[in-house]
Amino acid sequence: MINAKTILCACMLFFVWFYIFPGRANAAVGLTIEPAIIEEGVVPGQVFSSVIKATNLDEVTHTFYIVKRDIRELSAGGQPLFAKEGEKTEFEMSSWINVPKTSIVIKAGETEEIPFSITVPVGASAGGHFGGLFLSMSAPELENTGMGVGYQVGTIINLRIAGEIREEAKIREFSTDKAIYGSPNVDFIIGVENLGNVLIRPRGLLEITDFWGRKLPTMIVNDAGGAVLPGGTREFETTWEGGMFDFGRYQVVMSLVYGKEGRQTISSTLSFWILPLKVILPIVGGILALIVLVLALMQFHIKKKVKELRRATQGSSYGRRLGPTDSDILRRGKRESPSSLALIAIALLLFTFLFMTVLFFLFA
């Protein structure tokens, strides 16, 4: 049985471990590799050699295992997803990599160099080939899930093999996340598909024009230079934050450039609109309330005139003989009602009609 004394002793040991020896308790395995990306143009039959540097940031010596991987595609966030063992991706290259070691021992705080070479086959297909060298704390076991690096850290290698290079891309999506915005905070979604055989990094601008034709400050798409692999599609997102008085319909022109062998351009347009209902609805409600008030005052004034005319006619001999009807008095009251109230009511009705018409043409 676990008694209170045992629990107290465990708590004291926990306190001693985490507070008296905080450095040891919080120590974690750390590893950095340089460079993070190697991009090189090669020709079939060429042997490309390079070196990566690995630094052990931990406080103890570690053995790291060297793993070669082929990249199958990139995730939506740009993380590499790896091919299964033996899977053909049409741009594999891991079997071309030659590393003299299968593991490396790195002491605490030290940096070690890992030389490697890539022998490009004579019959290698032109275009991009993608893979990488990674260091793992555990013995290499090929994953069958095709998921990301996990606890491995490594260098991504992008080889551009000379030959029939095809650079072609298409905009698959250019949209906003909503149809109507109540405030000027608009999220743009851009989907780019790579139809070529080499990696591309589409970059570009969003040019926004408001309802009055004013050019607003441009926005940059994919400023970080995210890549799209051949045959893949990747989404990029960017957000526009306007001013507090922005209102109406906006036109957006997106232009993206990509490619190394001749600059390629793709473009698309869309429109969105900002309808601040929190501002518009109180205005419309106030106008309608004012119209109702004016009509009520007119009705009150007419009834008052009717009563005055009835009293006036009842006091005369002609009135006693003929006795005008209520309809006659009502018509006379309407004729004698103030024209200014009627004009105000008509003006308010016309203003409301025009206001709603403008909204319709702006946002229909």
N, C-alpha and C positions, 0 to 999 in steps of 0.2 A: 504494500500500500504506500502511496506517496503522501507523506504528511507535510505539515506546514513548514517544518524545519528544512526539509529537502527543497521545497519550492523557494524558500528564502535564500538558501545557499546558491541555487541556480541563478537567481536574480542578481546576487552579489557577483558571481563569476561573469555574468553577462555585462554588468556595469564595469568591472575591471577590464574586460577584453575590449569594449568599445570606447571607453573613456580614458583609460590609462595607456592603452596601446592603440590609439586611433589610426596611426599610419599603417599598422599591420592589418587592422580590421578592414580598412577601406581600400587596401591595395588591390588593384585590378590589372589584368593583363592588358598591355598597351603595345601597339605595333603600328608603325608608319612605313609606307613604301613610296619611293620616288623613282621615276615620275609616275603620276597616276595614269597618264595616257601616253601611248607612243603611236604616232601617226607617221607613216613612211610610204613613199612611192617606190615601188620595185618593179623589176621585169622578170618574166619567167626564166628560171635557171639561176637567178641571183641568190647569193648567200648574204643575209643581213645579220649583223652582229651588234649586240648592245649589252648594257649592264643596268640592273636595277639595284637600288640601295634600300636595305631594310634596317630599321632602327627599333631596338627593344626598349620600350619606355617603362617596362616593369622593373621591380626591384630585385628580381631573381633571374637566373639564367633559364632560357627556354629553348626547346628544340622545335623548330618549325618544319613542316613538310611542304614540299613544293608540288603544286598541282597545276596541270595544264587543262584548260577548258575551252570549249567552243561556245560562242554566244549565238543563241537562237533568235532572240528578239530583245526589245527593250520594253519595260513596263511603262504604264502611263506616266509614272513619275521619273522615267529615264533610267531606272535601274536595270542592269543586264540580267536577262534570264538565260540559263544555260541549257545546252542540248544534252539529251540523254546519251549514254554510251553507244557509239556506233550510229547515232542519228545523223542523217545528211541534211545540212541546212542550205546547200548550194554556195555557201561562203565560209566553210569550215577551214581551219588552219592549225589546230592544236597538234596534229600529227607531224607538222613541219618543224615544230619547235624542238631544239636540242638543248638540254640542260645537263651539265656534267654531274650534278648532284641531285639526289632525291630528297634530301633534308639538309638543314643547316642549324648549327647551334650558335645562338647569339647571347652574349653575356648582358647582364643588366646595364642599361644605358649606353650600349655600344651599337655601332653600325657595321653591317657586313654587306659586301658586294656580291651579287649573284650574276655572273656572266651567262649569256645564252646566245644562241644563234638560230636563225630561221632559214631553212633551205627551201626556196620556192621551186616547186616542180616545173619542169620545162612545159608541161601541158596544162599548167594552172589556168583556170578561166579568168578572163579579164574582169576588172571591177574590184569591189571591196571584199575583203576577207577579215573576219573578226574573231578574236579569241583573247586569251589572257593567261598570265602567270600569277598564281595566288599562293599565299602562305597560310597554312592551317595548323592549329594546335594539335589536331588529332591526325592519325594516319589517314591518308587519302582514301575515301570511299566514294565512288561515283554515285551521285544522287540520281534517282529515277523520277524525281518530281519535276525537274526542269525549273526549280525555283532559284532565287537569287543566291548571293554569295554566302549569306549567313554570317558565321564567325570568321570567315576567311577575308583576308585583305590582299589586294593585288594590283597589278598593272594591266589595264586594258590595251590591247594591241589592235590597231587598225592598219591593215596593209592595203594599199591601192595598187593593184597589179595593172601594168600598162597593157594596152590592147584596145579593143572596141569598148570605149567607155560610154555609157549611156546615162545622161543626167536628165531626169524627168520627174516632175512632181505635180500633184493635183490637190486642190483644196477640197476636202471631203465635207467639211462643216465650217460654217461661219455663222454664229448665232449668238443670241443673248439668252440668259437663263430665265428671263421673264418676258411676257408680252407687254406689260404695262408696269412702269416704275412709279412708285409714290414719292421717291426721292432720287436725286441725281447720283446714284451709285449703281453703275451698270457693270455686270460681269460678262466679258466676251469669251466665247469658246471657239478655238480655231483648231480644226483637225486637218493635218497634212499627210497625204499618202505619198510614199516614195515609189515611183514606178520605174526607177532606173536600176542600175547595178552597182552603184557606189553610195556610200553614206553621204547624206546631205545635212546641212544645218540652216534651215530656213530662218531668216531674220527679216524684219520689216517694220512698217509704220502703220498706225491707224490714224487717219485724218477725219476729224469729226466736224461737221457743219451743222449749225443750228437752224431753226426755222427762218431766221432773218438773213441767212446767208453768211453769217460770221464764221470764220475759221477759228476753231478752238485749238489749244496746244495739242500737238501730236503725241501719240503714245507709241512705245517700242514693244514689238512682239518678239519673244524669245531672245531677250537681251543676254541671257546666260549662254546662248549658243547650244541649246539642246539638240541632239542628233536624231535623225530618223533613218533606220536601217533599210536596205533594199527590200521591197515587198511589204514593208510595215507601215502602219499608220500611228501617228502620235498626236495627242491633244496638247495644246498650249492654252493657258488661261491668262487673262489680264483684266484689270479692273479700272474703270474710269470713275473718278469722283469729281462731279461738277460743283457749281456754286449753289447757294441756297435759293437763288431766284431763277434757276434754270427751269424752263417750262416749254412744252411743245414737242414738235417732231424733229428728230435729228437724223442726219444722213452720215453714214460711215463708209469710207473707202479704205480697204486694206490692201497693201502692196507688199509682197514678200519676194526676196531675192535668195538665190541659192546657187551652188555649183562653183567649180573652180575653172573648168575649161569653157569659159564663156559664161557671163552672168545671165542666169535665167530668171524670169520674173513671172509671178502668178498674182492675180488680184481678184478681189470679190467685194461686193457692196451689200449693205443692209441698212435698214432704218429701224429706229426705236423711238419711243416717245415717253415723255415724263408727264404724268398727270397727278399733281399733288392734291389728292382728294381732300386732305386735311385742310387745305386752304380754299379749294373751289367750293366744296359743299357748304361751308358756312356762308360764303358770299352768295351763292344761289339761294340758300335758305333765308338769308337776310332780305334779299330782293323780293322773294315770294311773300315773306312776312309783311314787308312794306306795302306790297300791292294789296294784300288782304286788309291791312289797316286803312289804306286809302279808300278801298271799296266800302269798308264798314263806315267810315266817316261820311262818305257820300250817301249811303243808305240812311244814316242817322239824320243828315241834313235834309234829305228829301222828306222823311217822316215829319221832321219839325216843320217844314214848310206846309205840308199837308194839313197839319193841325192848325197852323196860323190861318190858312185859307178857309178852313171849315169854320173857325170862329168868326172870321170876317164876313163870310157870306151868311152865316146864321144871324148876324146882327142887323142885316139890311132887309127891307121889305121885299126886295126882289128875291133875296135868298129864301125868305119865308114862303114866297109864292111858288118859286120853281124848285127850290131845294136841290142844289147840284149833287150829283152822285159822287161816290168816292173815286170812281175812275176818272171823272172830270177833274177832280181836285188833284189826283196823282199826276195826270198829264200836265196840269198847270205847274205843279211842284217841280216836275222834271224840267219843264221849260225854264223855270226860274232858278234851278240849281246852279251853283257856281261852275263855270266852264273850266276854271283852273284845276279843280280836283279831277275832272274827267281827263284833262290833258296830261296831268301827272300820271294817272293810272295807265293811260295809253302809252305814254313814254316808257314807263317801267315795263309794261308788257312787251313793247318792241325791243327794249334793251335785253330783256331775258331771252327773247327769241333769237336775237342776233348773237348773243353770248353762246347759247347752246348750238347755233349753227356753226360758229367759228370752232367750237370744240369738236363738232362732228367732222368738219373738213380737216382739222388738225390730226385727229386720231382715228378716223375711219380707215 
